[in-house]
Amino acid sequence: MLAILLLLDENTSPRIVGRLWEKGIDAEHVRNRAMLEAPDHKIWQFAATEQRTIVTINGRDFRKLAAQSETHHGIIVIPSGHNADGQFQLIMSAMGWLNQSNSGTGFTNHYVEIGEDGQIILAEVVCRTDDEPS
């Protein structure tokens, strides 16, 4: 079984970390790692070091960082405006997509956007290819 490691950005609720652990998902919140208000590139570096998929509400900057990287551990973007329960359900929708996609590499190099009702809006590979300048 593939281990899933998530890093929840500051715009997600830290209260869902325990619920994710109950589902067998290794989750950390930036708050618990003394990274509140850290710039996105620092969060990106930390996630890379720990091989964690970033969960965020604002994926734009992380998408840019992914496009500059040869490989990354994934980005899950959930819509804003949801309470902790809603965010948990949206993240679980991403887990459902992962199970259905039969990806042996987890979220590696994937950018997955979840819609308001938990549907997958966009799931694509985003990373720099060898022929692109870094």
Number of C-alpha atoms within 10 A of each C-alpha: 4 8 10 17 21 26 26 26 23 17 15 22 17 17 13 22 20 14 13 17 13 10 9 12 16 16 21 21 23 20 15 10 10 9 15 14 13 14 10 14 12 12 20 22 13 17 21 16 10 12 17 24 26 28 26 22 19 15 20 11 13 22 18 13 18 23 19 17 16 14 17 26 24 26 27 26 24 28 18 15 10 15 12 15 13 18 22 19 16 25 22 15 19 22 17 13 19 16 12 9 10 9 12 11 13 19 26 19 22 23 24 24 23 21 16 15 11 20 13 17 11 13 16 10 16 23 22 19 13 9 6 10 7 10
